[in-house]
């Protein structure tokens, strides 16, 4: 694990926009509905994916095989787990990787780094966030990996932030509930994901500047292909604490609105 990893605080960033808070509350409500369905049907986002495998769960393999994609929304995800030889510095069973195709990027978006032999006409995937689960089945961490980890087309945070709320997969009914769960999580943790992506960019720039002081031919591509730098930024999450914090922030926002109208 790279020493350069940046641990962000678990507390959600200060939320000032009521519209963002309202959307996070809607995501929380949808998440409750999804979790109630999972509980009622004795299912789980991770166990659903693993149970659908044609063979026993294998470390490093994408779950499900071929991933889950929606051509209409340009979104995709898969579940993935490492073996004990490459264990995280935290307890983990595995993690979801959430992507969107470059065709969904806004006009004028320019990549920071690209895979080898990329096809500019065809495009590729950008990585929004990874969601880590512990062995008890609870989501415990969000993280932003280095470019080489997922083979993504690396774009700046400013180009990716508008895509977070757009993450949705409805064309693949096999894992419809899990896809809804992921969409709700991305909206619920929008501020944290924004912070992770921005910190990822800052850390890469910081590493590049440090390398330029000792190596004149250092480049951002060197940083994004450095196998010693796997996870660039990460933050722990706690669903119960997050839901409480959002509810409290909403009450404060309402109080502020009424005070302004007096």
C-alpha positions as CSV (number, residue, x, y, z in Angstrom):
1,X,0.0,0.0,0.0
2,X,1.4,3.4,-1.0
3,X,2.4,5.8,1.7
4,X,0.9,8.6,-0.4
5,X,-2.6,7.5,0.4
6,X,-4.7,10.3,1.8
7,X,-7.2,9.6,4.5
8,X,-10.1,12.0,4.5
9,X,-12.1,12.6,7.7
10,X,-15.2,10.5,8.0
11,X,-17.4,13.4,8.9
12,X,-19.4,14.8,5.8
13,X,-18.2,18.1,4.5
14,X,-20.2,21.2,5.5
15,X,-23.4,21.2,3.4
16,X,-24.8,24.7,2.6
17,X,-27.0,24.2,-0.4
18,X,-30.6,23.2,0.5
19,X,-31.1,21.6,-2.9
20,X,-28.2,19.3,-2.3
21,X,-29.5,18.4,1.2
22,X,-33.0,17.8,-0.2
23,X,-31.6,15.4,-2.9
24,X,-29.5,13.6,-0.2
25,X,-32.7,13.2,1.9
26,X,-34.5,11.7,-1.1
27,X,-31.6,9.3,-1.7
28,X,-31.8,8.3,2.0
29,X,-35.5,7.6,1.7
30,X,-34.9,5.5,-1.4
31,X,-32.1,3.7,0.3
32,X,-34.5,2.8,3.2
33,X,-37.0,1.4,0.7
34,X,-34.2,-0.7,-1.0
35,X,-32.8,-2.0,2.3
36,X,-36.3,-2.9,3.5
37,X,-36.8,-4.9,0.3
38,X,-33.4,-6.6,0.7
39,X,-34.2,-7.5,4.3
40,X,-37.7,-8.7,3.5
41,X,-36.4,-10.9,0.7
42,X,-33.4,-12.0,2.7
43,X,-31.0,-10.6,0.2
44,X,-28.0,-8.3,0.1
45,X,-26.2,-6.2,-2.5
46,X,-23.1,-8.3,-2.3
47,X,-24.7,-11.7,-1.8
48,X,-27.0,-11.1,-4.8
49,X,-24.0,-10.6,-7.1
50,X,-22.0,-13.6,-5.7
51,X,-25.1,-15.9,-5.8
52,X,-25.5,-15.2,-9.5
53,X,-22.0,-16.4,-10.3
54,X,-21.9,-19.6,-12.4
55,X,-19.0,-20.9,-10.3
56,X,-17.5,-20.3,-6.8
57,X,-16.5,-16.8,-6.0
58,X,-12.9,-16.1,-7.2
59,X,-10.7,-13.3,-6.0
60,X,-9.7,-10.7,-8.6
61,X,-12.5,-11.7,-11.0
62,X,-15.2,-9.2,-11.9
63,X,-18.6,-10.0,-10.5
64,X,-20.8,-10.6,-12.4
65,X,-18.8,-11.7,-15.4
66,X,-19.1,-9.1,-18.1
67,X,-20.0,-6.4,-15.5
68,X,-23.4,-4.6,-15.3
69,X,-23.9,-1.9,-17.9
70,X,-26.7,0.4,-19.3
71,X,-26.0,1.7,-22.8
72,X,-28.7,4.3,-22.4
73,X,-27.3,5.9,-19.3
74,X,-23.6,5.1,-20.0
75,X,-23.2,3.7,-16.5
76,X,-21.5,0.5,-15.4
77,X,-20.4,-1.3,-12.2
78,X,-18.8,-4.6,-11.0
79,X,-17.9,-6.1,-7.6
80,X,-14.4,-7.2,-7.0
81,X,-12.3,-8.6,-4.1
82,X,-8.6,-9.0,-3.5
83,X,-6.9,-12.0,-2.0
84,X,-5.2,-12.0,1.4
85,X,-1.8,-11.3,-0.1
86,X,-2.9,-7.8,-1.2
87,X,-5.2,-7.0,1.8
88,X,-6.3,-3.5,2.5
89,X,-5.1,-1.6,5.6
90,X,-8.8,-2.0,6.7
91,X,-11.1,-5.0,7.0
92,X,-12.6,-5.7,3.6
93,X,-14.6,-8.4,1.9
94,X,-14.6,-6.6,-1.5
95,X,-15.7,-3.4,-3.2
96,X,-18.0,-2.1,-6.0
97,X,-16.4,0.0,-8.7
98,X,-18.8,2.5,-10.3
99,X,-18.1,3.9,-13.8
100,X,-19.5,6.1,-16.5
101,X,-18.6,6.1,-20.2
102,X,-16.7,9.1,-21.5
103,X,-19.6,9.9,-23.9
104,X,-21.4,11.3,-20.9
105,X,-18.8,13.9,-20.1
106,X,-19.5,17.5,-20.7
107,X,-18.3,19.5,-23.7
108,X,-14.7,20.5,-23.4
109,X,-13.7,17.9,-20.9
110,X,-10.0,16.9,-21.3
111,X,-8.3,13.8,-19.9
112,X,-5.4,14.0,-17.5
113,X,-4.1,10.5,-18.4
114,X,-5.2,7.8,-20.8
115,X,-4.7,4.0,-21.1
116,X,-2.2,2.6,-23.6
117,X,-3.7,2.0,-27.0
118,X,-6.8,4.0,-26.3
119,X,-9.4,4.5,-29.0
120,X,-10.4,8.1,-29.0
121,X,-13.4,7.5,-31.3
122,X,-14.7,4.6,-29.2
123,X,-14.1,6.3,-25.8
124,X,-13.8,4.5,-22.5
125,X,-14.7,4.5,-18.8
126,X,-14.2,7.1,-16.1
127,X,-14.2,5.9,-12.5
128,X,-16.5,7.7,-10.1
129,X,-16.0,5.9,-6.8
130,X,-15.3,2.5,-5.2
131,X,-17.5,1.4,-2.2
132,X,-15.8,-1.0,0.2
133,X,-17.7,-3.7,2.2
134,X,-16.4,-5.4,5.4
135,X,-16.8,-9.1,6.1
136,X,-20.1,-8.5,8.0
137,X,-21.7,-7.0,4.8
138,X,-21.7,-3.4,5.8
139,X,-20.4,-0.6,3.5
140,X,-17.6,1.0,5.4
141,X,-15.4,3.1,3.1
142,X,-15.3,5.1,-0.2
143,X,-12.1,5.4,-2.1
144,X,-10.6,6.8,-5.3
145,X,-7.9,4.5,-6.9
146,X,-5.1,5.4,-9.2
147,X,-5.7,5.2,-13.0
148,X,-3.9,2.0,-13.6
149,X,-6.0,0.1,-11.0
150,X,-9.2,0.2,-13.2
151,X,-7.8,1.1,-16.6
152,X,-10.0,4.2,-16.6
153,X,-9.7,7.4,-18.7
154,X,-8.6,9.8,-16.0
155,X,-10.4,13.1,-16.1
156,X,-10.2,16.0,-13.6
157,X,-12.7,16.0,-10.7
158,X,-14.4,19.1,-12.1
159,X,-15.5,17.0,-15.2
160,X,-16.6,14.0,-13.1
161,X,-18.6,15.8,-10.4
162,X,-21.7,16.4,-12.7
163,X,-21.8,12.7,-13.4
164,X,-22.3,11.5,-9.8
165,X,-26.0,12.2,-9.7
166,X,-26.5,10.7,-13.1
167,X,-25.4,7.2,-12.1
168,X,-28.3,4.9,-12.9
169,X,-28.7,1.5,-14.4
170,X,-32.2,0.3,-15.4
171,X,-31.5,-1.7,-18.5
172,X,-30.1,-4.8,-16.7
173,X,-32.9,-6.4,-14.6
174,X,-30.6,-9.1,-13.2
175,X,-29.3,-6.8,-10.4
176,X,-31.9,-4.0,-10.5
177,X,-32.0,-3.7,-6.7
178,X,-28.3,-3.6,-6.3
179,X,-28.0,-0.9,-9.1
180,X,-30.6,1.2,-7.3
181,X,-28.7,0.8,-4.1
182,X,-25.5,2.0,-5.7
183,X,-27.3,5.0,-7.3
184,X,-28.7,6.0,-3.9
185,X,-25.3,5.6,-2.2
186,X,-23.7,7.9,-4.8
187,X,-26.3,10.6,-4.3
188,X,-26.3,10.2,-0.5
189,X,-22.5,10.5,-0.3
190,X,-22.2,13.1,-3.1
191,X,-20.1,15.6,-0.9
192,X,-17.7,12.9,0.2
193,X,-17.2,11.6,-3.4
194,X,-16.6,15.2,-4.6
195,X,-14.0,15.6,-1.8
196,X,-12.3,12.2,-2.8
197,X,-12.0,13.2,-6.4
198,X,-10.7,16.6,-5.7
199,X,-8.2,15.2,-3.2
200,X,-7.1,12.6,-5.8
201,X,-6.3,15.3,-8.2
202,X,-4.4,17.3,-5.5
203,X,-2.4,14.3,-4.4
204,X,-1.4,13.5,-8.0
205,X,-0.3,17.1,-8.6
206,X,1.6,17.1,-5.3
207,X,3.4,13.9,-6.2
208,X,4.2,15.2,-9.7
209,X,5.7,18.4,-8.3
210,X,7.8,16.4,-5.8
211,X,9.1,14.2,-8.6
212,X,9.9,17.2,-10.8
213,X,12.3,18.4,-8.2
214,X,14.5,15.3,-8.6
215,X,13.6,14.1,-12.1
216,X,13.2,16.5,-14.9
217,X,11.3,14.1,-17.2
218,X,8.7,13.2,-14.5
219,X,5.1,13.3,-15.8
220,X,1.6,12.8,-14.6
221,X,1.5,9.6,-16.6
222,X,4.3,8.3,-14.5
223,X,2.2,9.0,-11.4
224,X,-0.9,7.4,-12.7
225,X,1.0,4.2,-13.8
226,X,3.0,3.9,-10.6
227,X,2.1,0.5,-9.1
228,X,3.2,1.6,-5.7
229,X,0.3,4.1,-5.6
230,X,-2.9,2.1,-5.7
231,X,-5.4,4.1,-3.6
232,X,-5.0,7.8,-3.6
233,X,-7.8,9.1,-1.3
234,X,-10.3,7.3,0.9
235,X,-12.8,8.0,3.7
236,X,-14.7,5.8,6.1
237,X,-18.5,5.9,6.1
238,X,-21.2,4.9,8.6
239,X,-24.7,4.8,7.1
240,X,-26.5,5.4,10.4
241,X,-24.3,8.3,11.4
242,X,-24.6,9.8,7.9
243,X,-28.4,9.6,7.9
244,X,-28.5,11.3,11.3
245,X,-26.1,14.0,10.1
246,X,-28.2,14.7,7.0
247,X,-31.4,14.9,9.1
248,X,-29.8,17.3,11.5
249,X,-28.4,19.5,8.7
250,X,-31.8,19.6,7.1
251,X,-33.4,20.8,10.3
252,X,-30.7,23.5,10.6
253,X,-31.3,24.5,7.0
254,X,-35.0,24.8,7.7
255,X,-34.4,26.9,10.8
256,X,-32.1,29.2,8.9
257,X,-34.7,29.7,6.1
258,X,-37.4,30.6,8.6
259,X,-35.0,33.0,10.4
260,X,-34.2,34.7,7.1
261,X,-37.9,35.2,6.4
262,X,-38.6,36.9,9.7
